[in-house]
Amino acid sequence: MSPPKRPHARWRSQRRDDRGDASIQMAIIFPVVLLATIAVIQASMWYFARQIALTAAREGATAARAYQAGPGDGAARARSVLERTAGDSLRGYSVSVSSDGQRVRVEVSGTAMSMIPGLSGLQVTQSASGPVERWTVPGE
């Protein structure tokens, strides 16, 4: 008859069965964490590009709305803001200005930078509009 096993010997044999579990868990969880991190960074870059485009559109609309200013003034102002602030965050941007004599609208479009090489970024389009300032005679 063999002597009964001591409790710590049984625990040691069970512990040996768990070796390598942490590596398997990391192999499963790490790609998910990495993808979530890239998604958050990409969303932040898209949001930043939207803010750049919106700022340029607002500045362009303000310039185009001014008394005796033309649509070209708004487009020039929006492009100036983009040249100073866009950098690589907003690529391939374009500015369009439309006016019907009463209101002016400035639209800025471009592409946000992508975190994934070889893939183009997300499209960004922002616009701003407002009434054109004009001289009026009181009482008319």
Solvent accessible surface area in square Angstrom, and as a share of the most:
residue,aa,sasa,rsa
1,M,242,1.08
2,S,92,0.59
3,P,111,0.70
4,P,124,0.78
5,K,156,0.66
6,R,154,0.56
7,P,103,0.65
8,H,87,0.39
9,A,35,0.27
10,R,134,0.49
11,W,147,0.51
12,R,105,0.38
13,S,55,0.35
14,Q,105,0.46
15,R,135,0.49
16,R,134,0.49
17,D,117,0.61
18,D,88,0.46
19,R,184,0.67
20,G,43,0.41
21,D,63,0.32
22,A,72,0.56
23,S,79,0.51
24,I,107,0.55
25,Q,102,0.45
26,M,111,0.50
27,A,71,0.55
28,I,116,0.59
29,I,92,0.47
30,F,108,0.45
31,P,63,0.40
32,V,99,0.57
33,V,79,0.46
34,L,85,0.42
35,L,123,0.61
36,A,56,0.44
37,T,64,0.37
38,I,52,0.26
39,A,62,0.48
40,V,100,0.58
41,I,70,0.35
42,Q,31,0.14
43,A,54,0.42
44,S,65,0.42
45,M,39,0.17
46,W,85,0.30
47,Y,122,0.47
48,F,110,0.46
49,A,0,0.00
50,R,71,0.26
51,Q,65,0.29
52,I,11,0.06
53,A,0,0.00
54,L,34,0.17
55,T,69,0.40
56,A,0,0.00
57,A,0,0.00
58,R,144,0.53
59,E,55,0.25
60,G,0,0.00
61,A,5,0.04
62,T,85,0.50
63,A,20,0.16
64,A,4,0.03
65,R,69,0.25
66,A,41,0.32
67,Y,115,0.44
68,Q,155,0.69
69,A,29,0.22
70,G,27,0.26
71,P,68,0.43
72,G,52,0.50
73,D,73,0.38
74,G,0,0.00
75,A,14,0.11
76,A,60,0.47
77,R,105,0.38
78,A,0,0.00
79,R,108,0.39
80,S,42,0.27
81,V,2,0.01
82,L,1,0.00
83,E,128,0.57
84,R,166,0.61
85,T,68,0.40
86,A,3,0.02
87,G,63,0.61
88,D,87,0.45
89,S,24,0.15
90,L,1,0.01
91,R,121,0.44
92,G,76,0.73
93,Y,73,0.28
94,S,65,0.42
95,V,16,0.09
96,S,63,0.40
97,V,36,0.21
98,S,65,0.42
99,S,57,0.36
100,D,109,0.57
101,G,47,0.46
102,Q,103,0.46
103,R,121,0.44
104,V,3,0.02
105,R,113,0.41
106,V,0,0.00
107,E,48,0.21
108,V,0,0.00
109,S,22,0.14
110,G,2,0.02
111,T,36,0.21
112,A,1,0.01
113,M,58,0.26
114,S,32,0.21
115,M,74,0.33
116,I,87,0.44
117,P,124,0.78
118,G,86,0.83
119,L,111,0.55
120,S,102,0.66
121,G,17,0.16
122,L,93,0.47
123,Q,118,0.53
124,V,2,0.01
125,T,69,0.40
126,Q,27,0.12
127,S,40,0.26
128,A,17,0.13
129,S,61,0.40
130,G,4,0.04
131,P,71,0.44
132,V,34,0.19
133,E,85,0.38
134,R,146,0.53
135,W,190,0.67
136,T,87,0.50
137,V,79,0.45
138,P,125,0.79
139,G,89,0.85
140,E,179,0.80
